[in-house]
Each structure stands twice: as structure tokens, then as C-alpha cells.
Amino acid sequence: FLLLAQGHGCKDFEGMCCMNLSDHLESIHNQLRQLND
């Protein structure tokens, strides 16, 4: 899951993956949950 989150994070957020991923991991997880739903 972490690799998936990082991969989609860099693609979806583009520049945001350069920031602290830990701060955005929750947001990324929420987006992945929405995509799964």
C-alpha cells in the first residue's frame, strides 16, 4: 500500500510528493479510499 500511495501521490499531486509525504499520507489514503469506493 505504501508504494502504491507514493506512486499515485507523485502522479496525482505532482509537486506535492517533494514535500513531507507523511503529512499528506492521510489525505492520499482518503483519496485512495474514495477511488476504491
PASEMAR-578775 format. One record per residue: residue in three letters; x, y, z of N, C-alpha, C, CB in turn. Coordinates in steps of 0.05 Angstrom, whole numbers, padded with zeros to 5 digits, always signed. Glycine has a CB too. Example, Ala and Ser with C-alpha at 12.3 -4.5 7.8 and 13.67 -1.06 7.14 Angstrom:
% residues 2
ALA+00264-00114+00156+00246-00090+00156+00264-00066+00156+00226-00089+00181 SER+00257-00045+00142+00273-00021+00143+00258+00001+00157+00282-00012+00114 
***
This chain:
% residues 37
PHE+00017-00024+00000+00000+00000+00000+00017+00025+00000-00019+00000+00024 LEU+00039+00025+00015+00056+00049+00017+00068+00056-00010+00078+00044+00038 LEU+00077+00035-00024+00088+00040-00051+00067+00051-00069+00101+00015-00063 LEU+00043+00040-00067+00020+00049-00083+00014+00078-00077-00005+00031-00079 ALA+00013+00085-00051+00007+00112-00043+00029+00131-00053+00005+00114-00012 GLN+00054+00123-00051+00076+00141-00061+00074+00144-00091+00103+00129-00052 GLY+00069+00122-00105+00068+00124-00134+00045+00142-00144+00064+00096-00146 HIS+00021+00137-00133-00002+00154-00140+00002+00182-00130-00028+00142-00130 GLY+00014+00185-00107+00019+00212-00095+00035+00229-00113+00032+00209-00068 CYS+00057+00218-00124+00074+00234-00142+00060+00241-00168+00100+00219-00148 LYS+00043+00222-00177+00029+00227-00203+00006+00246-00199+00019+00200-00214 ASP-00010+00241-00178-00035+00257-00174-00028+00285-00163-00053+00243-00155 PHE-00010+00287-00145-00003+00312-00132+00020+00326-00146+00002+00309-00103 GLU+00034+00312-00164+00057+00322-00178+00078+00333-00159+00048+00343-00198 GLY+00078+00359-00155+00099+00371-00138+00097+00365-00109+00098+00401-00142 MET+00074+00357-00100+00070+00352-00072+00086+00329-00061+00040+00347-00066 CYS+00094+00310-00079+00109+00287-00069+00137+00296-00060+00112+00266-00091 CYS+00145+00320-00067+00171+00331-00059+00169+00341-00030+00180+00354-00077 MET+00144+00346-00021+00140+00355+00007+00140+00331+00025+00113+00371+00009 ASN+00135+00336+00051+00135+00314+00071+00111+00296+00065+00134+00325+00099 LEU+00117+00272+00055+00095+00253+00048+00079+00245+00072+00107+00229+00034 SER+00092+00244+00095+00078+00236+00119+00055+00254+00125+00098+00236+00143 ASP+00058+00280+00120+00037+00299+00125+00013+00295+00106+00047+00328+00123 HIS+00019+00285+00082-00002+00282+00062-00012+00253+00060+00009+00291+00035 LEU+00001+00235+00075-00006+00206+00073-00035+00202+00079+00012+00189+00091 GLU-00045+00216+00100-00073+00212+00107-00091+00222+00085-00079+00228+00133 SER-00085+00244+00072-00101+00254+00050-00100+00235+00026-00091+00282+00042 ILE-00076+00225+00021-00072+00206-00001-00089+00181+00005-00043+00198-00005 HIS-00088+00171+00030-00103+00148+00037-00133+00152+00033-00097+00140+00066 ASN-00142+00176+00041-00171+00183+00037-00178+00183+00007-00177+00210+00050 GLN-00161+00194-00009-00166+00194-00038-00168+00165-00049-00145+00210-00053 LEU-00149+00148-00041-00149+00121-00050-00174+00107-00041-00124+00106-00039 ARG-00184+00113-00017-00209+00101-00007-00232+00110-00025-00214+00108+00022 GLN-00232+00135-00033-00254+00145-00050-00252+00132-00077-00251+00176-00053 LEU-00228+00128-00088-00225+00114-00113-00235+00086-00112-00196+00115-00123 ASN-00229+00072-00089-00238+00045-00086-00268+00043-00083-00225+00032-00061 ASP-00280+00063-00071-00310+00064-00069-00322+00069-00096-00318+00085-00048 
***
